[in-house]
């Protein structure tokens, strides 16, 4: 497998009136061609800021990508000019967002919005672009595609709008698709439809996908690799199997335990992660999870643990990872 | 209070309907109606949690509001402690409201940003003329402690709190008048995953300590299974299935319930790989123009001719003691 995206030590901060927000504090991960991975975290964990930084979408000021490298096919995206980046965005790296209404222009017809990208990125004639747009709408399952090009976004339902976004994102055959919570605003049955659609398209088109989500449940069945973020750090990173079964960071374990099991026979009290998410204005010197952690020891309050490899294809940023792992699903069973 | 199967019925909803008129033209003529709630019937027993699930637009929130008379029902009755709320005078209704309260989805939107936490929580006490200034303040401090907040926060404003803390304030306000019945409308869906469990545990503890009865409205099916004693599934303004938690989740009789359950993501990659999903075709039809017969027949893989012609009866396929109600012509197929 060739690596298509290699993110190294990415740091993004926001300089606000209240102080410096440490949004992303040196994250590193790689994505192979055709692979799907997920970045999981709660609001404020830096999961969205992390990928926005890659795409050059951080508003500056107040934001600033301060360090790191983002190698896409060997080129460092952080060193590209805005113009070069614009050519790449949408054509080679595409993105779909949580709320389709914020990324669709309400006063332009869907056909116009779709063909614009095709004419810009792929130099298609307007007739070719229109044909391609219809083809994409059919691919994502919008009925009467040809007739609907002249419709406006509000004439589509929520699930259909999300399909439109997907059609637009995929129209230029990107090699990486970044999906930022594309299903949170949708109902479970529509969510299942969209996930099935994206997976089917991934197989057909062979692109790599990064799912950004707050829901460990949604991604369990559909990615190979997982990065869990907390307070701007990747705290656990590895194969899906290892993260769910041999969980080695207390935050990941806490998240997994706070989701009720729908197939659970008896009712045990939900374990919750006590306390509140951290204040990102503080410079992270100790482990950011320590105040909420039941495994914390003195060292956690003094030194922030680095993300270290604990097994092939599994890393954790926790001084106590061995203790945590003994409490994981497989650890408890053993 | 009336009895049923040896249990006390606290709330009894009978053929409740709520239609929003669609007006058109200069003289605002009514040209149709959005049938948000279209004939629902169920009981809520004292001390239980009834979960009400369904997708957005199915009418579950509207049903919750119609039960509390926050929206005036178009037809039907709602008995609360054997009194029909729909027939009460304004004054009587206001007095009755002391005993039934609501927790809203978005604590940001349901707390007045210009009022202190103290004023927000004591407002229901003032409205119902409970106690004097001093005793109200004591009560507010006590309530803050009950929901796990520092009583010292009494003079702070909502924006100074996190989402989870704000939801606790909303809960404290709902508890202020010592209600016996609480409608919780998506109380956790605006919160982060790690905070959701905290709030659910709090609701659970309060129920045990104060003997509360909940109507828990949500779209998160795993959380509903966790918190509810019985579960009602709603589709396009009607209840399609209603039974004990385990009956509905382990032996769903309605094809819609089956599809909903199969769509829940499970946080376990091995189980996910093995399970089969029922992917429903299309989307929920408009409640202004619902399909004829069974409302689900347009998306149902088992639908036959009768389904498009006859509205299925809501019937009991369980026992007399433990009922398992379902509205499907072909439900026996799944028994």
Interface residues (C-beta under 8 A of the other chain):
Chain A: X42 X43 X157 X158 X159 X160 X187 X188 X189 X190 X191 X192 X193 X196 X214 X215 X216 X217 X218 X219 X220 X221 X222 X240 X241 X244 X245 X254 X255 X256 X258 X259 X260 X261 X262 X263 X264 X267 X269 X270 X271 X272 X273 X274 X276 X277
Chain B: X55 X56 X162 X164 X165 X192 X193 X194 X195 X196 X197 X198 X200 X201 X204 X219 X221 X222 X223 X225 X226 X249 X259 X260 X261 X262 X263 X264 X265 X266 X267 X268 X269 X270 X271 X272 X273 X277 X279 X280 X283
